Amino acid sequence: MRTRTPRGSDTRNRKRELPAWVAKEREETMTLVPESERSPRIVAFGGGTGMSCLLRGLRRHSTSITAIVTVTDNGGSSGRLRKEFDMVPPGDLRNCLLALASSEPLWQQLLGYRFEESDLKGHNFGNLLITALTRVTGGFDKAIRELHRLLGVEGQVLPATDQKVSLIARHSDGSSSTGEVEISASDRPIERVEMRPRVSKAAPDIEEALEQAELMVFGPGSLFTSVIPPLLIDGIRERVIANGCEKVYVANVMTQPGETGGMDLPAHLAALERHVGSDVITSVLAHRGGIPQALLDLYQGQGSNQVLGSDQLTSSGMRVIEDNLVDPEASTIRHHSDRLGTVLVESLLEVGRQKR
């Protein structure tokens, strides 16, 4: 792992390098933190596979995790249920609940099961269960609380809002796109995203988690359609800014065609800061290491390129933490959950030692 010190920093205050990554054997035998031990209070923002990957890594180091999940999906099974039942899309929440679940494997297999035939084709059983629970309990929030209990979730998974909302992207050419599906396929540079209708107040559980957080993590995941949307809620953004804890942006390894095509690491951070405010993010965590050439070629053929530019951020004064974060055994370019969680928690502890 390498922590880059911004140029011009006083060498007496230079950040010392974080511990090198532990051996693979130790990584494979890591156990969950016992409830009796003090756990760092961590809040994560996002949705999709990036968020669930992050949560699986963090849960090995803390039982005090709050996931604030975007609820603007309008595609796939979630989009169909959103439209047919006039409800908050459940898919991103389902993935995050499973990532923090301690229930029997059969439960997790059931909630992850996707139908491949009949009128149910494309639907996920977990999404259908959340839909049914919403009807039975009388509310989406109540349904999510019941799933916490059924799955033995360690921590809490909270929708950014319980309102049915949509995203609108404002592009640099003056045009706009509405909804995650259209935004992701727009292939035009995005200046800002907005939430409609506008949501001002955060739920009490979210307010409390943000006020008590010792570490906030933004990403990895789709920048404009997963990471940024929760920050469009005034009550969330204001409490993020007010809390003086460490706030880390986890950079994606690759760009996302249609959404972040052609954007380097400084451009990703700049887009995030346009929505949450400048000087709010205190650190950036980025991948540094090899990626199998065959995978790179595959991604580049689809218009996706590696997100680079750590040197520029360091030169501008940003604290950049770099490590080999890619899962070498995955068939796609994805973060390694355990490595990601360990680096983030070690980063938090390192900053805490330096502040004492």
C-alpha positions, 0 to 999 in steps of 0.5 A, a space after each residue: 500500500 502506498 500513501 502519497 504525500 502532497 507536494 510541498 508538505 512539511 516532511 515532519 508531518 509526512 504521512 507514514 506509509 500504511 502497513 503492507 497488504 497482509 498475506 493471502 492466507 491470513 486474508 482467507 482466515 479473517 473472521 468477523 468482528 465480535 459484537 463485544 468489541 468496539 467497532 468503528 462507526 462507518 457510513 457508506 454511500 452508493 448502490 449496485 455491485 460496487 456497494 455490496 462489494 464494499 460492504 462485504 469487505 467492511 463487515 470483517 472489521 466493523 459491526 457498526 456499518 450504515 449503508 445509505 443506498 440510492 433508490 433511483 433505479 428504473 431498469 430491470 426487475 427493480 424498474 418493473 416493480 417500481 412502475 407496476 407497484 408504485 414503490 421504491 425500487 428494491 434491487 440495490 437495497 436487496 444486494 446490500 442487505 445480502 452483503 451484511 447478512 449472517 443468515 443461513 446460505 439458503 436464505 441468501 441463495 433464495 434472495 439472489 435467485 433470478 427467474 429465467 422463464 415465464 412471466 417472472 423472467 428477469 425478476 429476482 426473488 428478493 425483489 419480489 419478497 420485498 414487494 410482498 413485505 411492503 404490502 403485508 407490513 404496510 410500508 417500504 421502511 417496515 419491509 426493510 426492517 423485517 428483512 434485517 431481522 430475517 437475514 440477521 443483518 449486522 449493521 443497517 441498510 437504509 434507503 436514501 429516501 422512502 419517496 419514489 424519486 427520479 434522476 435527471 442528468 444535465 449534460 455539458 451540451 445543454 441537453 438532459 436525460 431522465 432516469 438511470 437507464 437513459 442517463 447510463 446510455 446517454 454518452 454525453 458528458 454529465 455536468 450535474 444530476 438532480 433528484 425529482 421531486 426534490 427531497 430536503 429531509 433525511 430520515 432520523 436513522 440516517 441523521 443519527 448515523 451521519 452525526 456519529 460516523 467516524 469514517 464515510 466512504 463514497 463508492 465504488 460504483 456508478 458515479 452519477 447514478 449510484 454514489 452521488 444521488 444520496 448526496 442530493 438530499 439536503 439533510 444528508 449532504 448538510 450532515 456529511 459536511 458538518 461531520 469532521 470525520 475522514 471522508 474517502 472516495 473509492 475510485 472506480 478501476 475502470 470508466 463506465 461507458 455512457 456515464 464517465 467515459 473519458 474521465 480521469 481520476 481528478 474529473 471523477 473527484 471534481 464531479 463528486 465535489 460539484 455535488 457535495 462541496 469542495 474540500 469535503 473529501 479528505 482522501 482518495 483510495 485508488 487501485 495501483 497494480 496490474 490488471 490482466 491484459 486480456 480483461 483490459 482489452 475486453 473492457 477497452 473494446 467496450 469503450 471502458 478505460 482504466 481510471 488514472 490520474 493519482 499524481 495530479 491529485 497528489 500535486 493538488 494537495 489531496 491525500 491519495 492512498 494506493 494499493 492493489 485492489 483488483 480481485 485477481 480471480 474475478 472474471 471481470 475487473 472488480 475490487 477485492 472485497 477484503 482488500 478494500 475493507 482492510 485498506 479503508 479501516 487501516 486508513 481510518 486508524 492511521 489518520 486517528 493515530 496522527 490526529 492524537 
